Amino acid sequence: MYQKCEKIVSYGLFFLLCASLLILMYLGRYNHPTGDDYYYAGTTKQVWNETGSIFAVVGEAAKGVAREYVHWQGTYSAMFLMYLPPNVFGESGYRLVTAMMLLLYAGGVFYLLKPILCGVLRGSLHLWCLVSSAFVLLTIQTVPFQGESFFWYNGSMYYTGFFAVTLFFFGSLCRYILAGRKRYLPVMALLSLFLAGGNYVSLLPCILLTLTASVFLLKKRSKKGIAIGIMAVLLLAGLAVSAMAPGNQVRQDGLWDMSATKAILKSLLQGLSYLWAWLRGWWFMTAILLTPFFWKTYGKIPFSFKYPVLVLGYLYGIFCSMSCPTFYAMNSTGPARALAIVYYGFMLFTLMGYYYLLGWFYRWQSRRAEAKTGKERPTHKREAANGKRAFGILAVSISILFIFRIATGEFARCSSVKAVRILLSGEAYAYEQEYQERLKVLKDPSVQDVVFLPYEHQPEMLFVGDFTGDAENENNVRIARYFNKNSIRVQY
């Protein structure tokens, strides 16, 4: 009964995941660059037009990293990618951004959960597919900032992209710990140096988790702890290179100045706000769905789950560390694209905490049952009947919650539902037509001082921003250079 249900649910969720991804990817064909996609691509685009050489473009991107390191920010690997948006090689290439971000993120989740669910928890491939599909569906459909998470290259690459690569890093780390194969070490070393040059929101918990793994293994007298410790050193070394960039001070001069202690305290308090805001309907639906499949794993593993308070406190602290960089630098929770990966982290850490808490309850119930003597052991038929009853209650509970989500309008806010609405309403096509009309002007050499009217159609997710109304604005100046114009502005 259980295996059959696990198989059916895993196939159903994977089908829903694929369908939802395809809908969002199809909407991505109407996606176009904006803002920093043009700002950083000015020089690399020029080199591509002049030489048509990938190596020359990569060399120019490296020069851009050196310039930004001195004058703006030290996140070296992120800056390198910022200089290489798809529009450098042609405007149509930008349509691939959504597919790249979604597949990278989904791939990271599946890659991380495989060794955990199949190796550590001794689950089946169906369990891996089920849990991974449920988690990706939960996060991509309910993240409140879809545009900056999956459609805008500069923002999504810097945050969602680096978060996804962090998942690949920990997937490799788990495989190394379980199998001990040294082939994972150079991969982890390269990923460590790459991640250290990215955003600090996903980097800080990455460092803390890696250090924890190293200390834990060393206490167990495992030589793997030394290798993991080296990865932590590489992460810290890369962070030092990034943090010591002269450009960081230039950028920080216009931002808030806060002590590290105050930033930590604010982050811990902010975590409570996230618990109140996000631990709701969709999370409970996912937890209820996963509960019977989680429950079956506890009989296969030897973990005692003795320290629920300590583990939940640790997970809460790691999660809150994601907010420290933005509070330290900006005295805020950060831009929407940064909040998106905090949302992914919240869902990941809270579901991990739920699994541990449920395991503690399972062990407590098992001990209680063993303490009762003379009780008749349930027969196979009774176990089957109990299983059917449990799955029946599960189906009814999820159905009620789902109906409630529809009634309250929450279902309409899901990413793929929004995408279908935008496509069917014609908003996406209308936005595409307006963009193409603008592109004709931008490619017309006879027009040197460009003035646009604001977009009449600004479909959610696709539209994340426009040029400013000031032709002297630094962004507008760089964008004008990108298109070989004297000036560009929007007449608001």
C-alpha positions as CSV (number, residue, x, y, z in Angstrom):
1,M,0.0,0.0,0.0
2,Y,2.7,2.5,1.1
3,Q,5.0,1.7,-1.9
4,K,2.2,2.0,-4.4
5,C,1.0,5.4,-2.9
6,E,4.6,6.7,-2.8
7,K,5.1,5.8,-6.4
8,I,1.8,7.4,-7.6
9,V,2.4,10.6,-5.6
10,S,6.0,10.9,-6.8
11,Y,4.9,10.6,-10.5
12,G,2.0,13.0,-9.9
13,L,4.2,15.7,-8.3
14,F,6.9,15.3,-10.9
15,F,4.4,15.7,-13.7
16,L,3.0,18.9,-12.0
17,L,6.5,20.2,-11.5
18,C,7.4,19.7,-15.2
19,A,4.1,21.2,-16.4
20,S,4.6,24.3,-14.1
21,L,8.2,24.7,-15.3
22,L,7.2,24.5,-18.9
23,I,4.5,27.2,-18.4
24,L,7.1,29.6,-16.8
25,M,9.7,28.8,-19.5
26,Y,7.1,29.5,-22.2
27,L,6.4,32.9,-20.6
28,G,10.2,33.5,-20.6
29,R,10.1,33.7,-24.5
30,Y,8.7,37.2,-23.9
31,N,11.4,38.1,-21.5
32,H,13.8,41.0,-22.2
33,P,16.8,42.7,-20.6
34,T,16.6,45.8,-18.5
35,G,18.7,48.0,-16.1
36,D,21.9,46.3,-15.1
37,D,21.6,43.8,-17.9
38,Y,22.6,46.7,-20.2
39,Y,24.6,48.6,-17.6
40,Y,27.4,45.9,-17.2
41,A,27.2,44.5,-20.8
42,G,28.2,47.8,-22.5
43,T,31.9,47.0,-22.9
44,T,31.5,43.2,-23.5
45,K,28.8,43.9,-26.1
46,Q,31.1,46.2,-27.9
47,V,33.9,43.7,-27.9
48,W,31.6,41.0,-29.2
49,N,30.4,43.3,-32.1
50,E,34.0,44.2,-33.0
51,T,35.6,40.7,-32.7
52,G,33.0,38.0,-32.6
53,S,35.4,36.2,-30.3
54,I,34.2,34.5,-27.1
55,F,37.7,34.6,-25.6
56,A,37.9,38.4,-26.2
57,V,34.5,38.8,-24.5
58,V,35.6,36.7,-21.5
59,G,38.8,38.8,-21.3
60,E,36.8,42.0,-21.3
61,A,34.6,40.6,-18.5
62,A,37.7,39.9,-16.5
63,K,38.8,43.5,-17.0
64,G,35.4,44.6,-15.8
65,V,35.8,42.6,-12.6
66,A,39.1,44.3,-12.0
67,R,37.5,47.7,-12.5
68,E,34.5,47.0,-10.3
69,Y,36.8,45.5,-7.6
70,V,38.5,48.9,-7.2
71,H,35.5,51.2,-7.8
72,W,32.3,49.4,-6.8
73,Q,32.2,45.9,-5.2
74,G,34.4,42.9,-4.6
75,T,32.0,40.0,-5.4
76,Y,34.4,38.8,-8.2
77,S,32.6,35.7,-9.6
78,A,29.2,37.5,-9.5
79,M,30.6,40.6,-11.3
80,F,32.2,38.3,-13.9
81,L,28.7,36.9,-14.7
82,M,27.1,40.3,-14.6
83,Y,29.4,41.3,-17.5
84,L,28.2,38.3,-19.5
85,P,24.3,38.5,-19.7
86,P,22.8,36.6,-22.7
87,N,21.9,39.8,-24.5
88,V,25.7,40.4,-25.1
89,F,25.4,37.8,-27.8
90,G,22.0,38.8,-29.1
91,E,18.7,40.2,-27.7
92,S,17.0,36.8,-28.4
93,G,19.4,35.0,-26.1
94,Y,17.7,36.7,-23.1
95,R,14.7,34.5,-23.6
96,L,16.7,31.6,-22.2
97,V,17.2,33.3,-18.8
98,T,14.0,31.9,-17.2
99,A,14.7,28.3,-18.3
100,M,18.3,28.6,-17.1
101,M,17.4,29.9,-13.7
102,L,14.5,27.4,-13.1
103,L,16.5,24.4,-14.3
104,L,19.6,25.4,-12.3
105,Y,17.5,25.8,-9.1
106,A,15.5,22.6,-9.6
107,G,18.6,20.7,-10.5
108,G,20.3,22.0,-7.3
109,V,17.4,20.8,-5.1
110,F,17.3,17.3,-6.7
111,Y,21.1,17.0,-6.6
112,L,21.2,17.9,-2.9
113,L,18.3,15.7,-1.7
114,K,19.5,12.5,-3.5
115,P,22.3,11.6,-1.1
116,I,20.2,12.8,1.9
117,L,17.0,10.9,1.1
118,C,18.5,7.8,-0.5
119,G,21.7,7.6,1.4
120,V,21.2,8.9,4.9
121,L,17.5,8.2,5.3
122,R,17.6,5.0,3.2
123,G,14.6,6.0,1.1
124,S,13.7,4.9,-2.4
125,L,14.2,6.8,-5.6
126,H,10.4,7.5,-5.5
127,L,10.8,9.2,-2.2
128,W,13.6,11.3,-3.5
129,C,11.5,12.3,-6.6
130,L,8.5,13.0,-4.3
131,V,10.2,15.2,-1.8
132,S,12.3,17.1,-4.3
133,S,9.3,17.8,-6.6
134,A,7.2,18.9,-3.6
135,F,9.9,21.3,-2.4
136,V,10.6,22.8,-5.8
137,L,6.9,23.2,-6.5
138,L,6.4,24.9,-3.1
139,T,9.2,27.4,-3.6
140,I,8.9,28.4,-7.2
141,Q,5.1,28.7,-7.0
142,T,4.9,30.6,-3.8
143,V,8.0,32.8,-3.8
144,P,6.6,36.3,-3.6
145,F,9.2,37.9,-6.0
146,Q,9.0,35.8,-9.2
147,G,10.2,38.5,-11.6
148,E,13.5,39.2,-9.8
149,S,13.9,35.5,-9.0
150,F,13.6,33.9,-12.4
151,F,13.1,36.5,-15.2
152,W,15.7,39.3,-14.6
153,Y,19.1,37.9,-15.3
154,N,21.2,40.3,-13.2
155,G,19.1,39.9,-10.1
156,S,18.2,36.2,-10.4
157,M,21.7,35.1,-11.3
158,Y,23.2,37.0,-8.4
159,Y,20.8,35.5,-5.8
160,T,18.7,32.5,-7.1
161,G,21.6,31.4,-9.3
162,F,24.2,31.4,-6.5
163,F,21.8,29.8,-4.1
164,A,21.3,27.0,-6.6
165,V,25.1,26.5,-6.9
166,T,25.3,26.4,-3.1
167,L,22.9,23.5,-3.2
168,F,25.2,21.7,-5.7
169,F,28.1,22.4,-3.4
170,F,26.3,20.7,-0.4
171,G,25.2,17.9,-2.7
172,S,28.8,17.2,-3.5
173,L,29.8,17.6,0.2
174,C,27.1,15.0,1.2
175,R,28.3,12.6,-1.5
176,Y,31.9,12.9,-0.3
177,I,31.0,12.3,3.3
178,L,28.9,9.2,2.5
179,A,31.1,7.7,-0.2
180,G,34.5,9.2,0.5
181,R,35.4,9.5,-3.2
182,K,38.1,12.1,-3.7
183,R,36.8,13.1,-7.1
184,Y,34.4,15.4,-5.3
185,L,37.2,17.4,-3.6
186,P,38.4,19.4,-6.7
187,V,34.7,20.1,-7.5
188,M,34.0,21.4,-4.0
189,A,37.2,23.5,-4.0
190,L,36.2,25.2,-7.3
191,L,32.7,25.7,-6.1
192,S,34.0,27.2,-2.8
193,L,36.1,29.8,-4.6
194,F,33.2,30.5,-6.9
195,L,30.6,30.9,-4.1
196,A,32.9,33.1,-2.1
197,G,32.7,35.7,-4.8
198,G,29.0,35.8,-4.8
199,N,26.3,37.3,-2.6
200,Y,26.8,37.2,1.1
201,V,23.2,36.2,1.9
202,S,23.7,32.6,0.8
203,L,27.5,32.6,1.5
204,L,27.3,33.2,5.2
205,P,25.1,30.1,6.0
206,C,27.2,28.1,3.6
207,I,30.4,28.9,5.6
208,L,28.7,28.1,8.9
209,L,27.3,24.8,7.7
210,T,30.6,23.8,6.2
211,L,32.5,24.6,9.5
212,T,29.9,22.7,11.4
213,A,30.3,19.6,9.2
214,S,34.1,19.8,9.6
215,V,34.0,20.1,13.4
216,F,31.5,17.2,13.6
217,L,33.6,14.9,11.5
218,L,36.8,15.8,13.3
219,K,35.1,15.0,16.6
220,K,34.2,11.6,15.1
221,R,37.9,11.3,14.3
222,S,37.2,11.2,10.6
223,K,39.9,12.4,8.2
224,K,37.1,13.7,6.0
225,G,36.7,16.5,8.5
226,I,40.1,17.9,7.4
227,A,39.1,18.0,3.7
228,I,35.8,19.7,4.6
229,G,37.8,22.1,6.8
230,I,39.9,23.0,3.8
231,M,36.7,23.9,1.9
232,A,35.7,26.1,4.8
233,V,39.1,27.8,4.6
234,L,38.7,28.4,0.9
235,L,35.3,29.9,1.5
236,L,36.7,32.2,4.1
237,A,39.7,33.1,2.0
238,G,37.4,34.0,-1.0
239,L,35.2,36.0,1.4
240,A,38.3,37.9,2.6
241,V,39.3,38.8,-1.0
242,S,35.7,39.9,-1.7
243,A,35.2,41.9,1.5
244,M,38.6,43.7,1.3
245,A,37.9,45.2,-2.1
246,P,38.4,49.0,-2.2
247,G,35.2,49.3,-4.1
248,N,33.2,48.0,-1.2
249,Q,34.0,51.1,0.8
250,V,33.0,53.3,-2.1
251,R,29.7,51.6,-2.2
252,Q,29.2,51.5,1.6
253,D,29.7,55.3,1.9
254,G,26.2,55.8,0.6
255,L,24.7,53.0,2.8
256,W,23.9,52.4,6.5
257,D,26.6,51.8,9.0
258,M,25.7,49.2,11.6
259,S,27.7,47.1,14.1
260,A,27.9,43.3,13.5
261,T,26.3,42.7,17.0
262,K,23.3,44.9,16.2
263,A,22.9,43.2,12.8
264,I,22.8,39.8,14.4
265,L,20.2,40.8,16.9
266,K,18.0,42.4,14.2
267,S,18.4,39.2,12.1
268,L,17.3,37.0,15.0
269,L,14.2,39.2,15.5
270,Q,13.5,39.3,11.8
271,G,13.4,35.5,11.8
272,L,10.3,35.6,14.0
273,S,8.6,37.9,11.5
274,Y,9.4,35.4,8.7
275,L,8.0,32.6,10.8
276,W,4.7,34.5,11.2
277,A,4.5,35.5,7.6
278,W,5.6,32.3,5.8
279,L,4.7,29.4,8.1
280,R,1.2,29.2,6.7
281,G,-1.1,27.4,4.3
282,W,1.3,26.3,1.6
283,W,3.9,25.2,4.1
284,F,1.3,23.2,6.1
285,M,0.0,21.6,2.9
286,T,3.5,20.5,2.0
287,A,4.2,19.2,5.5
288,I,1.0,17.2,5.7
289,L,1.7,15.7,2.3
290,L,5.2,14.7,3.3
291,T,4.4,13.4,6.8
292,P,3.4,9.8,6.0
293,F,6.4,9.4,3.7
294,F,8.7,10.9,6.3
295,W,7.2,8.6,9.0
296,K,8.2,5.5,7.1
297,T,11.8,6.4,7.0
298,Y,12.3,6.5,10.8
299,G,12.1,2.7,11.1
300,K,15.0,2.4,8.7
301,I,17.5,4.7,10.4
302,P,19.3,4.5,13.8
303,F,19.1,8.2,14.7
304,S,17.7,8.9,18.1
305,F,16.5,12.5,17.6
306,K,17.3,13.2,21.2
307,Y,17.9,17.0,20.9
308,P,15.0,18.7,19.2
309,V,15.4,22.0,21.0
310,L,19.1,22.2,20.3
311,V,18.7,21.2,16.6
312,L,15.8,23.5,16.0
313,G,17.7,26.4,17.6
314,Y,20.7,25.7,15.4
315,L,18.6,25.6,12.2
316,Y,16.9,28.9,13.3
317,G,20.3,30.5,13.8
318,I,21.6,29.3,10.4
319,F,18.5,30.6,8.8
320,C,18.7,34.0,10.5
321,S,22.3,34.4,9.4
322,M,21.0,34.9,5.9
323,S,19.6,38.3,7.0
324,C,22.8,39.5,8.7
325,P,24.6,40.8,5.5
326,T,21.7,43.0,4.4
327,F,21.1,44.4,7.9
328,Y,24.8,45.1,8.3
329,A,25.1,46.9,5.0
330,M,21.7,48.4,4.5
331,N,19.7,48.2,7.8
332,S,17.0,46.4,6.0
333,T,15.9,43.0,4.8
334,G,17.4,43.8,1.4
335,P,15.9,43.9,-2.1
336,A,13.2,41.5,-3.3
337,R,15.7,39.3,-5.1
338,A,17.6,38.8,-1.9
339,L,14.4,38.1,0.0
340,A,13.6,35.4,-2.5
341,I,16.6,33.2,-1.5
342,V,15.8,33.9,2.2
343,Y,12.4,32.4,1.4
344,Y,14.0,29.3,-0.2
345,G,16.2,29.0,2.9
346,F,13.2,29.4,5.2
347,M,11.4,26.6,3.5
348,L,14.4,24.3,3.5
349,F,15.4,24.8,7.1
350,T,11.9,24.7,8.5
351,L,11.1,21.4,6.7
352,M,14.4,20.0,7.9
353,G,13.4,21.0,11.4
354,Y,9.9,19.5,10.9
355,Y,11.5,16.2,9.9
356,Y,13.7,16.2,13.0
357,L,10.8,17.1,15.3
358,L,8.6,14.4,13.7
359,G,11.4,11.9,14.3
360,W,11.6,12.8,17.9
361,F,7.9,12.2,18.2
362,Y,8.2,8.9,16.4
363,R,10.9,7.7,18.8
364,W,8.9,8.8,21.8
365,Q,5.8,7.0,20.6
366,S,7.9,3.9,19.9
367,R,9.3,3.8,23.4
368,R,5.9,4.3,24.8
369,A,4.5,1.4,22.8
370,E,7.3,-0.9,23.8
371,A,6.7,0.0,27.5
372,K,3.2,-1.5,27.3
373,T,3.3,-5.2,27.8
374,G,0.9,-7.8,26.7
375,K,-0.6,-5.7,23.9
376,E,-1.5,-7.6,20.8
377,R,0.7,-6.7,17.8
378,P,-1.2,-5.4,14.8
379,T,-1.7,-7.8,12.0
380,H,-0.8,-7.2,8.4
381,K,-4.4,-6.5,7.6
382,R,-4.8,-4.1,10.4
383,E,-1.6,-2.3,9.3
384,A,-3.0,-2.1,5.8
385,A,-6.3,-0.7,7.0
386,N,-4.5,1.9,9.2
387,G,-2.4,2.9,6.2
388,K,-5.5,3.4,4.0
389,R,-7.2,5.4,6.7
390,A,-4.1,7.6,7.1
391,F,-3.8,8.3,3.4
392,G,-7.5,9.0,3.3
393,I,-7.2,11.6,6.0
394,L,-4.1,13.0,4.2
395,A,-6.1,13.4,1.0
396,V,-9.0,15.0,2.7
397,S,-6.8,17.4,4.7
398,I,-4.9,18.6,1.6
399,S,-8.1,19.0,-0.4
400,I,-9.6,21.2,2.3
401,L,-6.5,23.3,2.5
402,F,-6.3,23.6,-1.3
403,I,-9.9,24.7,-1.6
404,F,-9.2,27.3,1.1
405,R,-6.2,28.5,-0.8
406,I,-8.4,29.0,-3.9
407,A,-11.1,30.7,-1.9
408,T,-8.7,33.2,-0.3
409,G,-7.0,34.0,-3.7
410,E,-3.7,32.5,-2.7
411,F,-3.8,30.0,-5.6
412,A,-4.1,32.8,-8.1
413,R,-0.8,34.2,-6.8
414,C,1.1,31.1,-7.7
415,S,3.8,31.7,-10.4
416,S,2.4,29.3,-13.1
417,V,-1.2,30.6,-12.5
418,K,0.0,34.1,-13.0
419,A,1.9,33.1,-16.1
420,V,-1.2,31.5,-17.6
421,R,-3.2,34.6,-16.9
422,I,-0.6,36.9,-18.4
423,L,-0.3,34.7,-21.5
424,L,-4.1,34.3,-22.1
425,S,-4.9,38.0,-21.4
426,G,-2.5,39.1,-24.2
427,E,-0.4,41.2,-21.8
428,A,2.8,39.3,-22.6
429,Y,2.3,39.7,-26.4
430,A,1.4,43.4,-26.0
431,Y,4.6,43.9,-23.9
432,E,6.6,42.1,-26.6
433,Q,5.2,44.4,-29.3
434,E,6.1,47.5,-27.3
435,Y,9.6,46.2,-26.7
436,Q,10.1,45.5,-30.4
437,E,9.0,49.0,-31.3
438,R,11.6,50.4,-28.9
439,L,14.2,48.1,-30.3
440,K,13.7,49.5,-33.8
441,V,14.4,53.0,-32.5
442,L,17.4,51.8,-30.5
443,K,18.8,50.2,-33.7
444,D,18.1,53.2,-35.9
445,P,21.4,55.1,-36.3
446,S,19.6,58.3,-37.3
447,V,18.1,58.6,-33.8
448,Q,20.7,59.6,-31.3
449,D,18.8,61.3,-28.5
450,V,16.1,58.7,-27.6
451,V,13.0,59.6,-25.7
452,F,10.5,56.8,-24.9
453,L,7.0,56.9,-23.4
454,P,6.6,54.5,-20.4
455,Y,5.5,51.0,-21.2
456,E,1.7,50.9,-21.5
457,H,1.7,47.2,-20.7
458,Q,3.8,46.1,-17.7
459,P,3.0,42.4,-17.1
460,E,3.8,41.0,-13.7
461,M,7.0,38.9,-13.6
462,L,8.2,40.0,-17.1
463,F,8.4,43.7,-16.3
464,V,10.9,44.4,-13.5
465,G,11.9,48.0,-14.4
466,D,12.7,50.5,-17.1
467,F,15.1,53.3,-17.9
468,T,14.9,56.4,-15.7
469,G,13.6,59.8,-16.8
470,D,17.0,61.5,-16.4
471,A,19.3,61.3,-19.4
472,E,22.3,62.2,-17.2
473,N,21.6,59.3,-14.8
474,E,24.6,56.9,-14.7
475,N,22.5,53.9,-15.7
476,N,21.0,55.8,-18.6
477,V,24.5,57.0,-19.7
478,R,25.8,53.4,-19.7
479,I,22.7,52.1,-21.5
480,A,23.0,54.8,-24.1
481,R,26.6,53.7,-24.7
482,Y,25.4,50.1,-25.1
483,F,23.2,51.1,-28.0
484,N,25.7,53.7,-29.4
485,K,23.3,56.6,-28.6
486,N,24.0,60.1,-27.3
487,S,21.2,59.8,-24.6
488,I,18.3,57.7,-23.5
489,R,15.5,58.6,-21.2
490,V,11.8,57.8,-20.5
491,Q,9.4,60.7,-20.5
492,Y,7.3,60.0,-17.3
